Amino acid sequence: MKLEADLHTHTVASGHAYSTVKEMVEAARQKGLKMLGITDHGLRMPGSPHYLYFANMIVWPRIMQGVEVLRGVEANILDTTGKLDVPEEVLAQLDLVLAGFHSDTGYEGTTVEDNTQAMIAAIKNPYVHIIVHPGNPQYPVDMEKVVLAAKAFGKALEINSNSFFVRPGSTSRCYHLAQLAKKHRVMVAVNSDAHICYSVGDCNASISLVTEVGIEESCILNSSADRVREFLARHRRANEVKTNINM
């Protein structure tokens, strides 16, 4: 299986990554990707950019070097209500919103119940598209409850290739997640979480896992750039309807 998009990558703006936007896009082009999500870390991550960095993404060209570039963020889940560390007015103007747990960002949940409640609350956030590295053993969740919530709200769950190397113990949890996603036909996103241009599109570990589990390509969000566009457009339309109803 060949991916057409990598939806989770970081530039120097994240503070602990090493490549510029231009370098990341060049790498995506060289890897044959049609689409790249640049999703620098949210405001509570040490070293992260100011919120104006995200607000000012409107100056980015939509197409760079022949690659469609999505303006995104990897927001931090802060509490059991699913609160994120990026203002809603900024989330609303971004193409792609990822959300997940990270250390040193203020999240204080300590139990599976806390983590599950927080993650499901983030899934319910209308601006969130993908929950990132839900297989992280540092923040264990009730995986089936999370998968069912993702199904109910039409969100995608990530199989994060970087987790296999930087989050020890992730493999078995990601395998379980993939099995449940297959069982319930929930969309998964297979991403690199690249923090340097050389890792863009490097999703071999995750591709091997979802292939072994037998997840259909139609349920792998970023195996098709068209599927990503349709997925994002569907969420955008739903949010517009809710906004009009509330006016």
C-alpha positions in Angstrom: 0.0 0.0 0.0 1.3 3.5 -0.9 0.1 6.5 1.1 -0.8 9.7 -0.8 -0.7 11.9 2.3 1.2 12.2 5.6 -1.0 14.1 8.0 1.2 14.5 11.1 4.5 16.3 10.7 6.5 19.0 12.6 8.8 21.9 11.6 11.3 23.9 13.6 8.4 25.9 14.9 7.6 23.0 17.3 10.8 23.8 19.2 12.2 20.2 19.1 12.0 19.5 15.4 14.7 20.2 12.8 13.4 21.2 9.4 11.7 24.2 7.8 8.3 24.2 6.0 10.2 24.3 2.7 12.3 21.3 3.6 9.3 19.3 4.8 7.5 20.0 1.5 10.5 19.1 -0.6 10.8 15.8 1.2 7.1 15.1 0.6 7.5 15.8 -3.1 10.5 13.5 -3.3 8.6 10.7 -1.5 5.8 11.1 -4.1 3.2 12.4 -1.6 0.3 14.4 -3.0 -0.6 16.0 0.4 1.2 17.0 3.6 -0.2 18.0 6.9 2.1 20.3 8.8 0.8 20.1 12.4 3.2 21.8 14.8 2.6 21.4 18.5 0.0 23.3 20.4 0.6 26.2 22.8 1.3 24.2 26.0 4.1 22.1 24.6 7.5 23.5 25.8 9.1 25.3 22.9 5.9 25.5 20.9 5.0 28.6 18.8 2.8 31.5 19.7 -0.8 31.2 18.7 -0.3 33.8 16.0 1.9 31.3 14.2 -1.2 29.2 13.6 -3.5 32.2 13.0 -1.0 33.5 10.4 -1.0 30.2 8.4 -3.4 32.0 6.0 -0.3 33.3 4.2 0.8 29.8 3.3 0.3 28.8 -0.4 -2.2 26.0 -0.7 0.2 24.2 -3.1 3.9 24.2 -2.6 6.2 22.5 -5.1 3.2 20.5 -6.4 2.2 19.3 -2.9 -1.1 20.2 -1.3 -0.2 21.5 2.2 -2.7 21.4 5.0 -2.5 24.0 7.7 -2.8 22.2 11.0 -1.9 21.8 14.6 -1.3 19.0 17.0 -3.3 20.3 20.0 -2.8 19.1 23.5 -5.7 17.6 25.5 -5.6 19.4 28.9 -8.2 17.8 31.1 -11.1 15.3 31.3 -13.5 17.8 29.6 -11.4 17.5 26.5 -10.2 21.1 26.6 -7.5 21.9 24.1 -4.6 24.4 24.3 -5.5 26.2 21.1 -8.3 28.9 21.0 -11.4 27.9 19.1 -11.2 30.8 16.8 -7.8 29.5 15.6 -9.0 25.9 15.4 -11.9 27.0 13.2 -9.7 28.4 10.5 -7.2 25.5 10.3 -7.6 22.7 7.8 -6.5 19.9 10.1 -6.7 19.5 13.9 -5.0 16.7 15.6 -5.4 16.2 19.4 -3.6 14.0 21.9 -1.8 13.7 25.2 1.7 14.9 25.9 3.7 15.2 29.0 4.7 18.7 30.4 1.5 20.3 29.0 -0.6 20.4 32.1 -2.7 17.3 31.7 -3.1 15.6 35.1 -5.2 12.6 34.5 -3.8 9.5 36.2 -6.2 6.6 35.5 -7.6 4.8 32.5 -10.9 6.2 33.3 -9.6 9.8 33.3 -7.7 9.3 30.1 -10.7 7.7 28.4 -13.0 10.4 29.5 -10.6 13.1 28.3 -10.0 11.5 24.9 -13.6 10.9 24.2 -14.4 14.5 25.1 -11.7 15.6 22.6 -13.3 13.3 20.0 -16.6 15.1 20.5 -14.9 18.5 19.8 -16.3 19.5 16.4 -12.9 21.0 15.3 -10.9 17.8 16.0 -10.3 15.5 13.1 -7.8 12.9 14.3 -6.8 11.6 17.7 -3.0 11.1 17.7 -1.1 8.2 19.2 -4.0 6.8 21.2 -1.8 3.7 21.7 0.6 5.6 23.9 1.1 3.4 27.0 1.9 6.5 29.1 -1.8 7.4 28.8 -3.7 4.1 28.7 -7.3 4.3 27.6 -10.3 1.9 27.3 -9.6 1.3 23.6 -13.0 0.0 22.7 -14.8 2.9 24.2 -12.5 5.3 22.3 -13.0 3.4 19.0 -16.8 3.4 19.4 -16.7 7.2 20.1 -14.6 7.8 17.0 -17.2 5.8 15.0 -20.1 7.7 16.5 -18.6 11.1 15.8 -16.9 10.3 12.5 -13.3 10.9 13.6 -10.1 9.1 12.7 -7.7 7.4 15.1 -4.0 7.4 14.3 -1.5 4.5 14.0 1.6 6.6 14.7 4.8 5.1 13.1 7.0 7.2 15.4 5.5 5.6 18.5 7.1 2.2 17.7 10.5 3.8 18.3 9.9 6.7 20.9 7.1 5.3 23.0 8.1 1.9 24.3 5.2 -0.5 24.7 3.1 1.0 21.9 3.2 -1.9 19.5 0.8 -4.2 21.3 -1.6 -1.3 22.1 -1.5 -0.1 18.5 -2.2 -3.7 17.3 -5.2 -3.8 19.6 -6.4 -0.5 18.3 -6.1 -1.7 14.7 -8.0 -4.8 15.5 -10.9 -2.8 17.0 -10.8 -0.3 14.2 -11.2 -3.1 11.7 -14.0 -4.7 13.8 -16.0 -1.5 14.0 -14.9 -0.1 10.6 -13.4 3.1 12.1 -11.2 5.2 9.9 -7.5 5.2 10.8 -4.7 7.5 9.8 -1.2 6.1 9.3 1.2 8.9 9.9 4.9 9.5 10.4 4.9 12.1 13.1 8.1 13.3 11.4 10.3 15.8 13.3 12.8 16.0 10.5 12.4 16.1 6.8 14.1 12.8 6.2 11.2 11.0 8.1 8.4 12.5 6.1 6.2 9.7 4.7 8.2 7.1 6.6 5.2 5.0 7.8 6.5 1.5 7.1 6.0 0.2 10.7 2.4 1.3 10.8 1.7 0.1 7.3 3.0 -3.3 8.2 0.7 -3.4 11.2 -2.5 -2.4 9.5 -1.7 -4.8 6.6 -1.2 -7.6 9.0 -4.4 -6.9 10.8 -6.2 -6.7 7.5 -7.7 -3.2 7.6 -9.2 -2.3 4.2 -7.5 0.5 2.3 -10.8 2.3 2.2 -10.6 2.6 6.0 -7.1 4.1 5.9 -7.7 7.8 5.6 -4.5 9.0 4.1 -4.1 6.2 1.5 -6.0 8.6 -0.7 -5.7 12.4 -0.9 -9.2 12.5 -2.3 -10.5 10.6 0.8 -8.7 13.2 3.1 -10.4 16.1 1.2 -13.8 14.4 1.4 -13.3 13.7 5.1 -12.3 17.3 5.9 -15.1 18.7 3.8 -17.7 16.6 5.5 -16.6 17.9 8.9 -16.4 21.5 7.6 -20.0 21.2 6.3 -21.2 19.8 9.6 -19.6 22.6 11.5 -21.2 25.2 9.2 -24.6 23.7 9.7 -24.2 23.8 13.5 -23.0 27.4 13.3 -26.0 28.4 11.3 -28.4 26.6 13.6 -26.9 28.4 16.6 -27.1 31.9 15.0 
